[in-house]
């Protein structure tokens, strides 16, 4: 585990690094939407291929998950992935 927190800029490369780190740590990229009128929240998820292949889904991921870069576990995984590349 890295002891130094690294601040990443929101470049395309770093957003994809973040996506891979979230998948590695959590097993998936998923969230719940509590804004619907239904009794249960809507479940949403994205795959790495969807994020890479569709600019709309890339932006949705970036807007929804940018704050995860400040999670120390995710940040450590991003640094590990960065060194493996």
Backbone torsions as a table, in degrees:
resi	resn	phi	psi	omega
1	UNK	NA	132.5	179.7
2	UNK	-71.5	143.4	179.4
3	UNK	-96.4	-14.1	-177.9
4	UNK	-106.4	124.8	178.0
5	UNK	-76.6	132.8	-179.1
6	UNK	-109.0	131.6	176.6
7	UNK	-89.7	121.5	179.6
8	UNK	-102.0	141.4	170.2
9	UNK	-81.5	159.0	-176.6
10	UNK	-86.6	55.2	174.8
11	UNK	-78.8	163.8	178.9
12	UNK	-58.5	-43.9	179.8
13	UNK	-59.3	-44.3	-178.4
14	UNK	-70.7	-33.0	176.8
15	UNK	-66.3	-41.3	177.2
16	UNK	-67.8	-34.1	174.9
17	UNK	-63.6	-41.9	177.0
18	UNK	-62.0	-44.7	180.0
19	UNK	-59.6	-45.3	-179.9
20	UNK	-65.7	-38.1	178.6
21	UNK	-64.1	-41.6	179.0
22	UNK	-63.8	-42.6	178.0
23	UNK	-62.7	-44.0	-179.4
24	UNK	-63.4	-38.7	-176.8
25	UNK	-82.8	-45.8	-173.8
26	UNK	-100.4	-11.8	-179.4
27	UNK	86.9	-15.2	-179.9
28	UNK	-167.0	167.3	174.1
29	UNK	-109.9	105.8	-175.2
30	UNK	-145.5	153.5	175.8
31	UNK	-153.6	165.0	179.3
32	UNK	-112.8	140.0	179.3
33	UNK	-106.1	108.6	-178.5
34	UNK	-89.0	1.8	-176.6
35	UNK	-80.7	-12.9	-178.5
36	UNK	-74.6	163.7	-178.8
37	UNK	-85.2	-5.4	-177.2
38	UNK	-70.6	164.3	-179.6
39	UNK	-70.4	-21.6	-180.0
40	UNK	-122.2	146.5	179.7
41	UNK	-67.1	146.7	175.1
42	UNK	-71.3	137.5	178.6
43	UNK	-96.7	132.6	178.4
44	UNK	-128.4	150.4	174.6
45	UNK	-153.0	159.3	177.5
46	UNK	-133.4	148.3	173.5
47	UNK	-102.3	164.2	178.5
48	UNK	-61.9	-39.7	179.6
49	UNK	-63.9	-38.3	177.3
50	UNK	-64.7	-41.6	-179.3
51	UNK	-66.5	-41.9	-180.0
52	UNK	-70.1	-35.2	-170.1
53	UNK	-92.6	-17.9	-175.0
54	UNK	-127.8	119.3	-177.5
55	UNK	-62.7	-33.3	178.7
56	UNK	-64.8	-43.6	179.8
57	UNK	-72.5	-32.9	174.6
58	UNK	-59.9	-48.2	-179.9
59	UNK	-65.1	-39.8	178.4
60	UNK	-61.1	-45.7	177.7
61	UNK	-60.8	-47.3	-178.0
62	UNK	-59.1	-44.6	-179.7
63	UNK	-68.1	-36.3	-175.0
64	UNK	-82.3	-30.2	-169.8
65	UNK	-120.6	4.4	-178.6
66	UNK	-55.5	-36.7	-178.6
67	UNK	-63.6	-20.9	-179.1
68	UNK	-65.8	-19.9	177.4
69	UNK	-60.1	-21.1	-177.5
70	UNK	-93.6	0.4	173.5
71	UNK	-78.9	125.5	-173.2
72	UNK	-63.4	-35.5	179.3
73	UNK	-66.7	-44.8	178.6
74	UNK	-65.8	-42.2	-179.8
75	UNK	-62.0	-42.5	177.1
76	UNK	-61.8	-41.0	179.8
77	UNK	-67.5	-37.6	176.6
78	UNK	-61.2	-42.8	179.4
79	UNK	-65.3	-39.2	178.5
80	UNK	-64.4	-46.2	178.6
81	UNK	-62.0	-39.5	-179.5
82	UNK	-61.7	-38.7	179.6
83	UNK	-73.8	-28.4	179.7
84	UNK	-74.6	-21.7	-176.5
85	UNK	-72.7	NA	NA
